[in-house]
């Protein structure tokens, strides 16, 4: 009976032009989904189908898993793709979360408005997710656990087996003589989810055989409460958000403690961030929002960072520390900046210079003059020890002090390329040109990315 249910689920959301992308790990759940999707494709060839395997490189068997997933996809006549990712842990970021973040980031490459991403979570996973949220002290948002159909990237994510038990899925696999991958890490009870799966869930199901269904009902009720809360607070919330996505501290200060916490969570959810715990919400309010006026605090949980500027809260993702990087730039060629910051390009300005259309969406375009003998330029991302004399100012001063006085957010200061000659600022790209380099002989262009064949 599993295929008719699966088919009904997909048809509920499919429309002309739909593309189904299956996140294929090769484990029992996604292996069964692949087989079901292969059957569905035979009945509905008008849709597009892809299977994507994420190679985390965390197991000695990772290459074997990749080969198996490719072979199984070929059997089902579903186009196969794979992505190799680096799983990077950080402070207070578990291996599970880091792997999940890397996986979703890779899957994002396959998403558009017509795409439905299929993942294999089932009713037992929902039980585990609920208990993990309960352990963290989550509110209704966290306890609503996983949704069957939800927005993801530019498209949607669907969990068509979310109301199906693992036993039913395994029975289907055995009946259809399917092989699947057994990830040895799933037995490691040092991971919270595995501990719940092996030590807690069996005891609960033995005592209360229908607990998966009752937990699912509780999660659904929590989701309803969260939707109601959003409806009631939405008008209030929309008046607190600036055009840049910042949240007004002054407006938050007029709210009750409960409403303020809910509004902060709404804001973080709206910004695509993980939900904080109650303790973390309190830290955001007490340590960031209510910090001294001249302070520049930043609070971090997971990869999420929150800072304050001009009585506004800002949220941003943790980025790589670039303070020790020193680049030498041959000004005749584009310079690739680290950590996805894009490129710097210098174009000589002539009487007939026209800015190519490729640069019209540049992050920044500045004009400056450089001595002919200056063939290479130093580029750094740390303000300490640099003297700056912006062209519009009468006197120079330390760049670090200039950034502070100009209210440049502390979390952006290490993301700005500083062009220097010795210890003198040539340009804080996008902000200032040093007075000794003021002129119109070059265009300094900062772009996200540009074609390598553009003539300079």
C-alpha positions in Angstrom: 0.0 0.0 0.0 3.0 2.3 0.2 3.2 3.3 -3.5 -0.5 4.5 -3.8 0.1 6.7 -0.7 3.4 8.0 -2.1 1.8 8.7 -5.5 -1.0 10.6 -3.9 1.4 12.7 -1.9 3.4 13.7 -4.9 0.4 14.4 -7.1 -1.0 16.7 -4.4 1.9 19.2 -5.0 3.0 18.5 -8.6 2.1 20.7 -11.5 3.2 21.4 -15.0 7.0 21.8 -15.1 7.6 20.2 -11.7 11.1 18.7 -11.2 11.5 16.2 -8.4 15.0 16.1 -6.8 15.7 13.2 -4.5 18.3 13.6 -1.7 19.8 10.1 -2.0 22.0 9.0 0.8 21.5 5.3 0.0 20.2 4.5 3.5 16.9 2.5 3.9 14.6 5.6 3.7 16.1 7.3 0.6 16.6 3.9 -1.1 12.9 3.1 -0.8 12.1 6.7 -2.0 14.3 6.1 -5.1 12.4 2.9 -5.9 9.0 4.6 -5.3 10.1 7.5 -7.5 11.2 5.2 -10.2 7.6 3.7 -10.3 6.1 7.1 -10.1 8.2 8.2 -13.1 6.8 5.3 -15.2 3.3 6.6 -14.5 4.1 10.3 -14.8 6.8 10.8 -17.4 5.8 14.4 -17.9 7.7 15.5 -14.8 11.5 15.8 -14.5 13.5 13.6 -12.1 17.0 13.7 -10.5 18.7 11.9 -7.7 21.5 13.8 -5.9 24.0 12.1 -3.5 26.1 14.1 -1.1 29.6 12.7 -0.6 30.6 13.9 2.9 33.9 12.0 3.1 33.2 11.1 6.7 33.4 7.3 6.2 35.9 5.0 4.7 33.0 3.5 2.7 31.9 6.9 1.2 33.2 6.0 -2.3 31.4 2.7 -2.3 28.2 4.4 -1.2 28.5 6.8 -4.1 28.9 4.0 -6.6 25.9 2.1 -5.2 23.7 5.2 -5.4 24.7 5.8 -9.0 24.0 2.2 -9.9 20.6 2.2 -8.2 19.6 5.4 -9.9 20.5 4.0 -13.3 18.3 1.0 -12.5 15.4 3.3 -11.9 16.3 5.4 -15.0 16.6 8.6 -12.9 19.4 11.1 -13.7 22.1 10.9 -11.1 24.3 13.7 -9.7 26.7 13.9 -6.8 28.3 16.7 -4.7 31.5 16.3 -2.6 31.4 18.6 0.4 33.7 19.6 3.2 32.1 19.2 6.7 33.5 22.1 8.8 32.8 22.1 12.5 33.0 25.2 14.6 32.4 26.3 18.2 29.1 24.8 19.5 28.4 23.2 16.1 28.0 19.4 16.3 29.2 17.1 13.6 25.5 16.2 12.8 24.6 19.9 12.3 27.8 20.7 10.3 27.1 17.7 7.9 23.4 18.8 7.6 24.4 22.4 6.8 26.9 21.2 4.2 24.3 18.9 2.7 21.6 21.5 2.4 24.1 24.0 1.0 25.0 21.5 -1.8 21.4 20.7 -2.5 20.6 24.3 -2.9 22.5 24.2 -6.2 19.6 22.0 -7.6 16.7 24.2 -6.6 14.5 26.6 -8.5 10.9 27.7 -8.2 9.6 24.5 -10.0 11.7 22.1 -7.9 10.5 19.8 -5.1 13.3 18.3 -3.0 12.3 14.9 -1.7 13.8 13.6 1.6 13.3 10.3 3.4 12.3 11.3 7.0 9.6 9.1 8.5 7.4 8.9 11.6 10.2 7.5 13.8 12.5 10.4 12.7 9.7 12.8 13.7 9.5 11.2 17.1 13.3 11.6 17.5 13.2 15.3 16.3 10.4 16.1 18.8 12.4 14.5 21.7 15.6 16.4 20.6 13.6 19.7 20.6 12.1 18.8 24.0 15.7 18.1 25.3 16.8 21.6 24.1 13.9 23.3 25.9 12.3 24.4 22.6 9.0 26.2 22.3 6.1 25.6 19.8 8.3 26.3 16.8 10.9 23.7 17.7 8.3 21.2 19.0 6.4 21.4 15.7 9.4 19.3 14.5 9.4 18.6 10.7 6.8 19.8 8.2 5.6 17.4 5.4 5.8 20.2 2.8 7.7 23.5 3.3 9.7 26.1 1.5 13.3 25.4 0.8 15.7 27.7 -1.0 13.9 28.8 -4.2 11.6 25.8 -4.3 10.1 23.4 -1.8 11.0 20.4 0.4 8.7 17.5 0.8 8.9 14.5 3.2 6.4 12.1 1.6 7.1 9.3 4.2 6.8 11.5 7.3 3.6 9.7 8.5 5.0 6.2 7.7 6.7 4.1 10.3 10.2 2.8 9.7 8.9 -0.8 10.0 6.6 -0.2 7.1 9.4 1.2 5.0 11.7 -1.7 5.8 8.9 -4.2 5.0 8.6 -2.5 1.6 12.3 -2.8 1.0 12.4 -6.5 1.9 9.3 -7.3 -0.2 10.9 -5.6 -3.3 14.3 -7.2 -2.7 16.1 -3.8 -2.3 19.6 -3.3 -1.0 20.6 -0.3 1.0 23.5 1.2 2.8 24.0 0.8 6.6 26.0 3.7 7.8 28.2 2.6 10.7 27.9 6.0 12.3 24.2 5.4 12.9 25.2 3.0 15.7 27.3 5.5 17.6 25.2 6.6 20.6 27.6 9.5 21.3 25.3 11.3 18.9 22.1 12.5 20.5 19.8 11.3 17.8 21.4 7.8 17.8 21.1 7.6 21.6 17.4 8.4 21.3 17.0 5.9 18.5 18.7 3.0 20.2 18.1 3.6 23.9 14.9 5.7 24.3 12.6 5.1 21.3 12.4 1.2 21.7 11.4 1.6 25.4 8.7 4.2 24.6 7.3 2.1 21.7 7.2 -1.0 23.9 5.3 0.9 26.6 3.1 2.9 24.2 2.9 1.2 20.7 1.2 4.2 19.1 3.5 6.9 20.5 4.7 7.9 17.0 1.2 8.9 16.0 0.5 10.7 19.2 3.8 12.6 19.0 3.0 13.5 15.4 -0.3 15.0 16.6 1.4 17.0 19.3 3.9 18.3 16.7 1.0 19.3 14.4 -0.7 21.1 17.2 2.5 23.0 18.0 2.8 23.9 14.4 -0.8 25.3 14.5 0.0 27.3 17.6 3.0 28.8 15.8 1.0 29.7 12.8 -1.6 31.4 15.0 1.2 33.3 16.9 2.5 34.6 13.6 -0.9 35.7 12.5 -1.5 37.6 15.7 2.0 39.2 15.8 2.5 39.8 12.1 1.3 43.4 11.9 3.3 44.3 14.9 6.4 42.5 13.5 6.3 44.1 10.1 6.5 47.6 11.7 9.7 46.7 13.4 11.7 45.6 10.4 13.9 48.0 8.4 14.5 47.8 4.6 17.9 46.2 5.4 16.2 43.4 7.5 17.3 44.9 10.8 15.1 44.6 13.9 14.3 47.7 15.9 15.5 47.6 19.5 13.3 50.6 20.5 10.2 48.8 19.2 11.1 45.6 21.0 11.5 47.5 24.2 7.8 48.4 24.2 6.8 44.7 24.1 6.1 42.2 27.0 8.9 39.7 27.6 6.9 36.9 26.0 6.0 39.0 22.9 9.6 40.2 22.6 11.0 36.6 22.6 8.4 35.6 20.0 9.2 38.5 17.8 13.0 37.8 17.9 12.3 34.2 16.9 10.0 35.4 14.1 12.8 37.7 12.9 15.5 34.9 13.0 13.1 32.5 11.2 12.4 35.1 8.6 16.2 35.5 8.1 16.6 31.7 7.6 18.4 31.1 10.8 18.2 28.2 13.3 15.9 28.8 16.2 17.6 29.8 19.4 16.9 28.4 22.8 15.1 30.5 25.4 18.4 31.1 27.1 20.0 32.3 23.8 17.0 34.7 23.2 17.7 36.2 26.6 21.4 36.6 25.8 20.4 38.4 22.5 18.3 40.8 24.5 20.4 41.4 27.6 23.9 41.2 26.1 23.4 42.6 22.6 20.2 44.8 22.6 20.8 46.3 26.0 24.6 46.6 25.9 26.2 50.0 26.5 25.8 52.5 23.7 29.5 52.6 22.9 29.9 48.8 22.9 29.9 46.6 19.7 28.9 43.2 21.0 28.3 40.1 18.9 26.5 37.0 20.1 26.9 33.7 18.4 25.1 30.4 18.5 25.9 27.8 15.9 26.8 29.6 12.7 24.4 32.5 13.5 25.8 35.8 14.7 23.8 38.8 16.0 25.2 42.3 16.4 23.8 45.8 17.1 24.2 49.1 15.3 22.2 52.3 15.8 19.6 50.7 18.0 19.0 48.0 15.4 19.7 44.2 15.7 21.4 42.6 12.7 21.8 38.9 12.0 24.6 37.4 9.8 26.3 34.1 9.3 29.7 33.4 10.8 32.5 34.0 8.4 36.2 33.1 8.1 38.7 35.2 10.1 40.7 37.0 7.4 42.8 39.2 9.7 46.0 37.4 9.1 45.7 37.3 5.3 48.1 39.6 3.3 47.8 39.6 -0.5 50.2 41.1 -3.0 48.2 42.3 -6.0 49.7 42.8 -9.5 47.4 45.7 -10.5 47.4 44.6 -14.2 45.3 41.5 -13.4 42.1 40.9 -11.4 42.6 39.8 -7.8 40.6 36.9 -6.3 39.6 37.7 -2.7 39.3 35.0 -0.1 36.2 33.5 1.4 33.8 34.3 -1.5 34.3 38.1 -1.3 34.7 38.3 -5.1 37.3 40.1 -7.1 39.1 43.4 -7.3 39.8 44.9 -10.7 41.7 48.1 -11.7 40.9 49.6 -15.1 42.9 52.6 -16.5 40.6 55.5 -17.2 40.9 57.0 -20.7 38.9 59.7 -22.5 36.8 57.0 -24.2 36.4 54.7 -21.2 33.0 53.1 -21.0 32.1 50.8 -18.0 31.3 47.3 -19.4 27.8 46.1 -18.6 29.3 43.2 -16.6 30.3 45.8 -13.9 27.0 47.6 -13.6 26.0 45.5 -10.6 29.4 45.8 -8.9 29.6 46.1 -5.1 31.7 49.2 -5.4 33.3 51.5 -8.0 35.9 54.1 -6.9 38.2 56.3 -8.9 41.8 56.9 -7.7 45.3 57.7 -8.9 48.3 55.4 -8.5 51.9 56.1 -9.2 53.3 54.4 -12.3 56.1 52.8 -10.2 53.6 51.2 -7.9 53.2 47.9 -9.8 52.0 45.8 -6.9 49.7 46.7 -4.1 49.2 45.1 -0.6 45.7 44.0 0.3 44.9 43.2 3.9 41.7 42.8 6.0 42.9 44.2 9.3 42.8 47.9 10.2 45.5 47.8 12.9 48.6 49.8 12.2 47.2 51.6 9.1 47.1 55.4 8.8 44.1 56.7 6.8 43.6 60.2 5.4 40.3 60.1 3.4 40.2 62.6 0.6 37.2 64.5 2.1 38.8 65.0 5.5 41.2 67.7 6.7 43.4 65.4 8.9 44.3 61.8 8.8 44.0 59.3 11.7 44.3 55.6 12.5 42.1 53.5 10.2 40.8 51.5 13.2 39.6 54.7 14.9 38.1 55.9 11.6 36.0 52.8 11.2 34.7 53.1 14.8 33.9 56.8 14.4 32.1 56.1 11.1 29.9 53.4 12.7 31.1 50.7 10.4 29.7 47.5 12.1 32.3 45.5 13.8 31.2 42.3 12.0 31.9 44.0 8.6 35.3 45.5 9.4 37.2 42.3 8.7 35.3 41.8 5.4 36.6 45.0 3.8 39.7 44.9 1.5 42.2 47.5 2.6 44.6 48.6 -0.2 47.8 49.9 1.4 51.3 51.2 0.5 53.5 50.7 3.4 51.2 51.6 6.3 49.3 54.3 4.3 45.7 53.6 3.2 45.2 53.7 -0.6 41.6 52.6 -0.4 39.1 51.0 2.1 37.2 49.5 -0.8 33.7 50.8 -0.9 34.3 53.4 1.8 37.2 55.8 1.3 40.1 56.7 -1.0 43.3 58.0 0.7 43.9 61.7 -0.1 47.4 61.0 -1.5 45.8 58.7 -4.1 42.8 60.9 -5.0 42.4 61.2 -8.7 40.8 59.8 -11.9 43.4 57.6 -13.5 42.0 54.2 -12.5 38.6 52.7 -11.7 38.8 50.3 -8.7 35.9 47.8 -9.1 34.8 45.3 -6.5 32.6 42.6 -8.0 31.0 39.4 -6.9 32.4 37.6 -9.9 33.4 38.5 -13.4 34.3 36.8 -16.7 38.0 36.1 -17.1 38.0 37.2 -20.7 37.0 40.8 -20.2 39.7 43.1 -21.6 41.4 45.3 -19.1 
